[in-house]
Amino acid sequence: MRIHNSAAIAALLSVGLFLTGCQLVDSSTHQPALRSASVMSMWELYRHCQSSGDVEAVLSAAKQLQQSADTHVVPAPDVPKSLDRFVTRQPVRTTVDPRALAASCTLQAARTSLSAVREQEAEQLLYAVVLSYPESDYTFYVAQAKVWIEELRRPGTVDAAIHPISVY
């Protein structure tokens, strides 16, 4: 009988520990991992960026797309720091390239800023494209940004409507 009671108590404790195992760690100090945006939400944001004439809306869309592009899997907060080196950044698996959407939207934000006679802001956005996308996959966007930067430096009036940056 005594063995039976000990086994029952051990089983009860095991089940209790199993059910509350994750709750024993203080989760109030852990920040939730960023969730990546869905493909459709990124695409809708991109379409809004390309069609809006409102400078603030386009700037906001560019910023949100950049944040979505930068989202990656981070180690769980309870993983010991000594194991961080074994956890690698996971690629974003979508049907579109979030970084390309962000780069294109940033170029559109520069175009929209220029149309609103906010040339300094437009130039900063163009430099952001050049600095943020050094990989060869984004050469197209960087080349467009560099052409526009050179054009902004030329004396005379810059017109966004006749600018060589493609509208996609």
Sequence and secondary structure as in RCSB ss.txt:
>XXXX:A:sequence
MRIHNSAAIAALLSVGLFLTGCQLVDSSTHQPALRSASVMSMWELYRHCQSSGDVEAVLSAAKQLQQSADTHVVP
APDVPKSLDRFVTRQPVRTTVDPRALAASCTLQAARTSLSAVREQEAEQLLYAVVLSYPESDYTFYVAQAKVWIE
ELRRPGTVDAAIHPISVY
>XXXX:A:secstr
 HHHHHHHHHHHHHHHHHHHGGGGS GGG         HHHHHHHHHHHHH   HHHHHHHHHHHHHHHH     
 TTS GGGGGG        SS HHHHHHHHHHHHHHHHHHTT HHHHHHHHHHHHHH  SGGGHHHHHHHHHHHH
HHHSSS   GGG SS   
